Amino acid sequence: MVHLDGFHLTHVIEPVSFPEQSEVDKFLPPNQYPLPLDPSKPVTMGDFGPPYIYTETKKLQEVNLEASKKVILECWKEFGDSFKRYYSPVECYHCEGAKVLLLTMGSFSETAMDAIDKMRKGGKNVGLLRLRLWRPFPFEEIRNAVKDAEVLIVLDRAL
């Protein structure tokens, strides 16, 4: 389900709305790097560790990745309250009662929404799931969204 959005991102124009810098500054914390890069004080970053702690470390990574979902949702809520743009792990577009659902991710979703609108005008009972969160993967949200659908089509630009 990987999308290579090269053409769409580099050759297609779409209006973009940016918040005022003062609003962004109020929302974001001050930029403080705990370990700024300094050639006179070299550090190793990304060092994993010896083999005897690999399994435990990977398990902790998985546990913390799953726990990050709560933080992500809280941050999205704060962002939405500040900028009136609310997001969820999976966005449903005309999913209610749809027998066929398309699943997309990335900029391809906007084009897919236009296609859904045209198909619905033509009498087709279709909807769109737009995946907004990849890790941790929103299994439960997708299961809930597709439970009444008969067909799920995953659109993949990488093939």
Buried (B, 14 or more C-beta within 10 A) or exposed (E): BEBEBEEBEEEEEEEEEEBEEEEEEEBEEEEEEEEEEEEEEEEEEEEEEEEEEEEEEEEEEEEEEEEBBEEBBEEBEEBEEBBEEEBBBBBBBBBEEBEBBBBBBBBBBEBBBEBBBEBBEEEEEBBBBBBBBEEBBBEEBBEEBBEEBEEEBEBBBEE
